[in-house]
Amino acid sequence: MNVYLDHNASTPVRAEVIDAMVDVMSHVGNPSSVHAHGQLSRKAIERSRSQIGKAVSARAEDVIFTSGGTEAANLALHSAIQSGGVKRFIVSAIEHSCVEVFAQQSGLPIENMPVDENGVADLGWLEQRLSHWDVSTDGVPFLALMMVNNEIGTLQPITEAARLIHQAEGLIFVDAIQAVGKIPVDFASINADYMTLSGHKFGGPQGMGALLARCDASVSAHHHGGGQEKGRRPGTENLTGIVGLGLASELAVADLDRFSELADWRDEIITSLRKIAPEIIILGEAVQRIPNTISLSVPGWKRENQVMALDLEGVSISAGSACSSGKTKGSKIGAAIGMDEMSSNSVVRISLGWNSTHGDVEKLITAWKRAYARVAPSLKLSA
């Protein structure tokens, strides 16, 4: 049986979620209809909205359903521009492409907030930049900073960054897509203006996500139609997906203690691979990371070759963000933390999930040892 260790890209839908989605598909009723069938559908949507709010310590009314994390991020950045005050973006050097590309397409100036050698955002840089911020020319400060990096798994100083931004009367957007279901997430306490989540990262369906917007944060629809989601995201709601998203968020948060135990297996993998290849580099090892993620580099063993070698052994890992897979350029995170080109081009990601087993760990180690043995002689020659 093949082993799947690319859960940061997409993790399996939980059985209870599948059952709930199948059940709701047997019902009929547009949630906007006033008759009994429609109102049953509306009740299911609002129950899911409450489940998500409870899962991330937010008000139910803060939750806006979207087709996934990319749409949610685009809606947040679009809203910031439409508010009239944002004239440029500060985007961390490790943000997901959905944020980076939207910012580029907006035509507004972009400043990259650097990270240190462990992939942690540089708050000193942010504080210095804000101290010289001129609202008359720069507009309202706007920072995009993910809660957890999708490639390396490092936790970012969100609360401190939000404090600095709000002291400067600015806005902060937090991508929590790799955080929900892996660590506790408290929308209220981090004091974010906008925050995103995506169902297929924590056992929900693909194609479902949400934007959370603080009560005083502007939200402007970027497509138009009916008045669904209070006019903020028009279009008939995906009832089946919404029900799955809500239940998955509830189950994932209830399972956080078990998920935290994956750190032991993560560390077992690192120890075993380091014995096989002492030259291995573990990215972000010196700082706090989510329990399930390993980002590693064996300099000279190109990332795409390692992924293919493991795939032939029946083990699925990744060369980084799924949204960037297939690209030949080196790891974005590797470049951001100052790795040399050879090491950056060799970065791969192993990510455990809610249904991983210790057998998966053992199979990975065995497969990696075999794959490394085949490539090691050529690595030594090129060293």
C-alpha positions as semicolon CSV with decimal commas, in nm:
position;residue;x (nm);y (nm);z (nm)
1;M;0,000;0,000;0,000
2;N;0,126;0,345;-0,090
3;V;0,200;0,593;0,187
4;Y;0,062;0,946;0,167
5;L;0,273;1,210;0,342
6;D;0,161;1,529;0,170
7;H;-0,114;1,633;0,412
8;N;-0,021;2,002;0,400
9;A;-0,129;1,996;0,036
10;S;-0,457;1,816;0,106
11;T;-0,559;1,575;0,378
12;P;-0,830;1,304;0,349
13;V;-1,191;1,392;0,420
14;R;-1,300;1,252;0,757
15;A;-1,556;0,969;0,744
16;E;-1,805;1,160;0,959
17;V;-1,781;1,454;0,720
18;I;-1,849;1,234;0,419
19;D;-2,155;1,090;0,592
20;A;-2,289;1,434;0,677
21;M;-2,236;1,560;0,323
22;V;-2,406;1,256;0,170
23;D;-2,699;1,303;0,404
24;V;-2,749;1,669;0,319
25;M;-2,730;1,590;-0,054
26;S;-3,052;1,391;-0,012
27;H;-3,235;1,705;0,097
28;V;-3,372;1,978;-0,130
29;G;-3,419;2,345;-0,062
30;N;-3,245;2,667;-0,164
31;P;-3,119;2,837;0,154
32;S;-3,261;3,168;0,031
33;S;-3,613;3,030;-0,006
34;V;-3,863;3,119;0,265
35;H;-4,050;2,788;0,259
36;A;-3,983;2,505;0,504
37;H;-3,741;2,317;0,278
38;G;-3,536;2,629;0,220
39;Q;-3,528;2,719;0,586
40;L;-3,398;2,372;0,678
41;S;-3,108;2,438;0,441
42;R;-3,057;2,783;0,596
43;K;-3,050;2,627;0,942
44;A;-2,778;2,384;0,832
45;I;-2,566;2,670;0,698
46;E;-2,596;2,873;1,015
47;R;-2,512;2,568;1,226
48;S;-2,192;2,528;1,024
49;R;-2,114;2,897;1,063
50;S;-2,142;2,857;1,440
51;Q;-1,923;2,544;1,434
52;I;-1,647;2,732;1,253
53;G;-1,679;3,033;1,481
54;K;-1,647;2,811;1,787
55;A;-1,351;2,623;1,637
56;V;-1,145;2,940;1,594
57;S;-1,290;3,156;1,875
58;A;-1,476;3,394;1,647
59;R;-1,834;3,517;1,625
60;A;-2,048;3,321;1,382
61;E;-2,133;3,645;1,201
62;D;-1,762;3,699;1,128
63;V;-1,759;3,390;0,901
64;I;-1,799;3,434;0,524
65;F;-1,812;3,114;0,319
66;T;-1,596;3,097;0,005
67;S;-1,483;2,839;-0,249
68;G;-1,152;2,797;-0,067
69;G;-0,849;2,974;0,072
70;T;-0,752;3,149;-0,249
71;E;-1,089;3,316;-0,292
72;A;-1,096;3,408;0,076
73;A;-0,753;3,572;0,055
74;N;-0,847;3,756;-0,264
75;L;-1,166;3,882;-0,101
76;A;-0,972;4,018;0,196
77;L;-0,709;4,199;-0,012
78;H;-0,971;4,328;-0,254
79;S;-1,172;4,462;0,039
80;A;-0,868;4,637;0,180
81;I;-0,814;4,817;-0,150
82;Q;-1,182;4,904;-0,187
83;S;-1,185;5,054;0,161
84;G;-0,997;5,344;0,005
85;G;-0,715;5,368;0,253
86;V;-0,469;5,099;0,143
87;K;-0,218;5,220;-0,114
88;R;0,056;4,958;-0,076
89;F;0,102;4,610;0,067
90;I;0,354;4,472;0,311
91;V;0,377;4,101;0,232
92;S;0,602;3,861;0,419
93;A;0,869;3,691;0,209
94;I;0,707;3,351;0,274
95;E;0,342;3,422;0,191
96;H;0,137;3,182;-0,019
97;S;0,115;3,256;-0,391
98;C;-0,257;3,347;-0,366
99;V;-0,157;3,652;-0,160
100;E;0,162;3,734;-0,346
101;V;0,007;3,713;-0,693
102;F;-0,305;3,911;-0,599
103;A;-0,086;4,185;-0,455
104;Q;0,118;4,191;-0,776
105;Q;-0,192;4,201;-0,995
106;S;-0,339;4,487;-0,793
107;G;-0,079;4,723;-0,932
108;L;-0,007;4,865;-0,587
109;P;0,350;4,886;-0,456
110;I;0,462;4,581;-0,256
111;E;0,719;4,567;0,020
112;N;0,852;4,229;0,133
113;M;0,886;4,175;0,507
114;P;1,199;3,960;0,550
115;V;1,233;3,645;0,759
116;D;1,530;3,513;0,953
117;E;1,731;3,198;0,888
118;N;1,457;2,989;1,052
119;G;1,177;3,135;0,843
120;V;1,033;3,359;1,115
121;A;0,913;3,706;1,019
122;D;1,139;3,993;1,124
123;L;0,939;4,208;1,365
124;G;1,231;4,447;1,404
125;W;1,210;4,526;1,034
126;L;0,835;4,582;1,061
127;E;0,867;4,811;1,361
128;Q;1,136;5,015;1,186
129;R;0,934;5,040;0,865
130;L;0,619;5,152;1,045
131;S;0,813;5,417;1,235
132;H;0,879;5,585;0,899
133;W;0,535;5,525;0,753
134;D;0,375;5,832;0,595
135;V;-0,002;5,783;0,574
136;S;-0,039;6,074;0,331
137;T;0,173;5,897;0,070
138;D;0,176;5,531;0,183
139;G;-0,188;5,506;0,286
140;V;-0,313;5,281;0,565
141;P;-0,051;5,017;0,659
142;F;-0,156;4,669;0,546
143;L;0,035;4,355;0,640
144;A;-0,016;4,002;0,506
145;L;0,146;3,749;0,741
146;M;0,057;3,379;0,754
147;M;0,011;3,213;1,092
148;V;0,202;2,900;0,989
149;N;0,426;2,867;0,687
150;N;0,297;2,598;0,452
151;E;0,641;2,466;0,350
152;I;0,852;2,479;0,663
153;G;0,580;2,477;0,930
154;T;0,720;2,763;1,136
155;L;0,482;2,957;1,358
156;Q;0,481;3,330;1,296
157;P;0,458;3,611;1,557
158;I;0,105;3,706;1,458
159;T;-0,010;3,866;1,783
160;E;0,298;4,088;1,805
161;A;0,272;4,186;1,440
162;A;-0,096;4,274;1,484
163;R;-0,008;4,492;1,782
164;L;0,250;4,686;1,577
165;I;0,016;4,726;1,281
166;H;-0,275;4,844;1,493
167;Q;-0,053;5,090;1,679
168;A;0,010;5,239;1,335
169;E;-0,370;5,232;1,270
170;G;-0,328;4,970;1,000
171;L;-0,476;4,634;0,902
172;I;-0,344;4,279;0,921
173;F;-0,445;3,981;0,709
174;V;-0,365;3,636;0,853
175;D;-0,356;3,320;0,644
176;A;-0,441;3,051;0,901
177;I;-0,490;2,776;0,644
178;Q;-0,203;2,559;0,771
179;A;-0,287;2,633;1,134
180;V;-0,652;2,532;1,180
181;G;-0,676;2,174;1,302
182;K;-0,304;2,159;1,380
183;I;-0,265;2,412;1,660
184;P;-0,517;2,615;1,862
185;V;-0,637;2,919;1,665
186;D;-0,802;3,211;1,844
187;F;-0,922;3,476;1,600
188;A;-1,029;3,708;1,879
189;S;-0,704;3,705;2,073
190;I;-0,467;3,743;1,778
191;N;-0,662;4,058;1,688
192;A;-0,650;4,001;1,312
193;D;-0,867;4,208;1,081
194;Y;-0,900;3,926;0,828
195;M;-0,822;3,555;0,855
196;T;-0,864;3,263;0,614
197;L;-0,912;2,888;0,648
198;S;-0,956;2,604;0,400
199;G;-1,148;2,280;0,459
200;H;-0,928;2,032;0,277
201;K;-0,637;2,107;0,510
202;F;-0,816;1,966;0,818
203;G;-1,040;1,687;0,693
204;G;-1,310;1,882;0,515
205;P;-1,400;1,893;0,145
206;Q;-1,189;2,052;-0,124
207;G;-1,336;2,369;-0,271
208;M;-1,465;2,507;0,062
209;G;-1,310;2,776;0,277
210;A;-1,396;3,085;0,474
211;L;-1,289;3,440;0,534
212;L;-1,324;3,574;0,886
213;A;-1,358;3,948;0,905
214;R;-1,350;4,147;1,227
215;C;-1,672;4,337;1,296
216;D;-1,528;4,673;1,184
217;A;-1,328;4,537;0,889
218;S;-1,455;4,643;0,548
219;V;-1,569;4,360;0,317
220;S;-1,647;4,443;-0,048
221;A;-1,772;4,172;-0,280
222;H;-1,549;4,116;-0,583
223;H;-1,826;3,954;-0,783
224;H;-2,191;4,048;-0,787
225;G;-2,531;3,882;-0,781
226;G;-2,776;3,812;-0,502
227;G;-2,751;3,907;-0,138
228;Q;-2,604;3,587;0,000
229;E;-2,349;3,613;0,285
230;K;-2,494;3,958;0,360
231;G;-2,396;4,068;0,010
232;R;-2,028;4,005;0,082
233;R;-2,005;3,686;-0,125
234;P;-2,307;3,653;-0,354
235;G;-2,418;3,328;-0,518
236;T;-2,622;3,030;-0,407
237;E;-2,441;2,870;-0,115
238;N;-2,268;2,533;-0,153
239;L;-2,482;2,369;0,115
240;T;-2,310;2,031;0,097
241;G;-1,963;2,181;0,118
242;I;-2,059;2,420;0,397
243;V;-2,198;2,139;0,610
244;G;-1,877;1,942;0,554
245;L;-1,660;2,241;0,638
246;G;-1,842;2,313;0,962
247;L;-1,832;1,957;1,089
248;A;-1,467;1,912;0,987
249;S;-1,366;2,221;1,184
250;E;-1,541;2,086;1,492
251;L;-1,381;1,741;1,462
252;A;-1,035;1,879;1,387
253;V;-1,032;2,101;1,695
254;A;-1,155;1,812;1,911
255;D;-0,861;1,609;1,777
256;L;-0,588;1,866;1,851
257;D;-0,433;1,670;2,138
258;R;-0,387;1,366;1,917
259;F;-0,248;1,582;1,636
260;S;0,010;1,734;1,870
261;E;0,150;1,385;1,928
262;L;0,264;1,376;1,566
263;A;0,563;1,582;1,680
264;D;0,714;1,262;1,824
265;W;0,690;1,089;1,486
266;R;0,821;1,400;1,311
267;D;1,128;1,399;1,535
268;E;1,172;1,023;1,488
269;I;1,183;1,075;1,113
270;I;1,438;1,355;1,145
271;T;1,663;1,149;1,373
272;S;1,647;0,847;1,142
273;L;1,714;1,041;0,821
274;R;2,003;1,227;0,981
275;K;2,167;0,893;1,066
276;I;2,131;0,792;0,701
277;A;2,252;1,126;0,563
278;P;2,445;1,338;0,815
279;E;2,462;1,626;0,565
280;I;2,084;1,669;0,572
281;I;1,953;2,018;0,651
282;I;1,628;2,052;0,850
283;L;1,471;2,391;0,789
284;G;1,334;2,580;1,089
285;E;1,450;2,315;1,336
286;A;1,557;2,574;1,593
287;V;1,213;2,734;1,632
288;Q;0,856;2,631;1,709
289;R;0,680;2,448;1,426
290;I;0,352;2,269;1,376
291;P;0,378;1,903;1,482
292;N;0,340;1,735;1,145
293;T;0,580;1,911;0,910
294;I;0,940;1,845;0,804
295;S;1,115;2,061;0,547
296;L;1,453;1,916;0,453
297;S;1,731;1,952;0,204
298;V;2,006;1,716;0,094
299;P;2,224;1,954;-0,110
300;G;2,258;1,830;-0,465
301;W;1,960;1,591;-0,454
302;K;1,720;1,799;-0,658
303;R;1,377;1,832;-0,507
304;E;1,192;1,697;-0,811
305;N;1,424;1,396;-0,828
306;Q;1,373;1,316;-0,460
307;V;0,995;1,340;-0,494
308;M;1,002;1,105;-0,794
309;A;1,241;0,864;-0,621
310;L;1,012;0,839;-0,319
311;D;0,708;0,807;-0,543
312;L;0,867;0,505;-0,711
313;E;0,909;0,361;-0,361
314;G;0,538;0,412;-0,296
315;V;0,569;0,720;-0,075
316;S;0,413;1,057;-0,162
317;I;0,593;1,369;-0,040
318;S;0,613;1,710;-0,203
319;A;0,849;1,970;-0,339
320;G;0,672;2,243;-0,141
321;S;0,339;2,416;-0,190
322;A;0,102;2,219;-0,413
323;C;0,015;2,549;-0,584
324;S;0,378;2,571;-0,700
325;S;0,436;2,204;-0,782
326;G;0,579;2,128;-1,122
327;K;0,787;2,446;-1,124
328;T;1,161;2,400;-1,167
329;K;1,271;2,698;-0,962
330;G;1,405;2,640;-0,613
331;S;1,212;2,654;-0,290
332;K;1,065;2,995;-0,213
333;I;1,128;2,942;0,157
334;G;1,486;2,831;0,087
335;A;1,558;3,154;-0,096
336;A;1,382;3,361;0,173
337;I;1,599;3,220;0,455
338;G;1,921;3,268;0,260
339;M;2,005;2,913;0,152
340;D;2,251;2,870;-0,132
341;E;2,106;2,774;-0,470
342;M;2,203;2,407;-0,453
343;S;2,049;2,361;-0,108
344;S;1,738;2,561;-0,200
345;N;1,686;2,351;-0,512
346;S;1,692;2,040;-0,291
347;V;1,418;2,133;-0,041
348;V;1,130;1,888;-0,003
349;R;0,842;1,866;0,244
350;I;0,710;1,571;0,441
351;S;0,377;1,632;0,615
352;L;0,192;1,386;0,837
353;G;-0,184;1,400;0,884
354;W;-0,474;1,322;1,113
355;N;-0,494;0,963;0,984
356;S;-0,120;0,890;0,960
357;T;0,013;0,579;1,133
358;H;0,348;0,477;1,271
359;G;0,359;0,226;0,989
360;D;0,367;0,522;0,750
361;V;0,668;0,657;0,937
362;E;0,851;0,326;0,915
363;K;0,778;0,288;0,544
364;L;0,899;0,642;0,476
365;I;1,229;0,584;0,655
366;T;1,289;0,255;0,474
367;A;1,199;0,401;0,134
368;W;1,408;0,715;0,190
369;K;1,709;0,503;0,289
370;R;1,683;0,300;-0,032
371;A;1,637;0,609;-0,250
372;Y;1,925;0,790;-0,083
373;A;2,157;0,490;-0,127
374;R;2,105;0,511;-0,503
375;V;2,184;0,880;-0,528
376;A;2,453;0,915;-0,258
377;P;2,751;0,819;-0,482
378;S;2,668;1,094;-0,732
379;L;2,617;1,347;-0,450
380;K;2,963;1,270;-0,313
381;L;3,120;1,311;-0,658
382;S;2,958;1,652;-0,705
383;A;3,046;1,774;-0,355
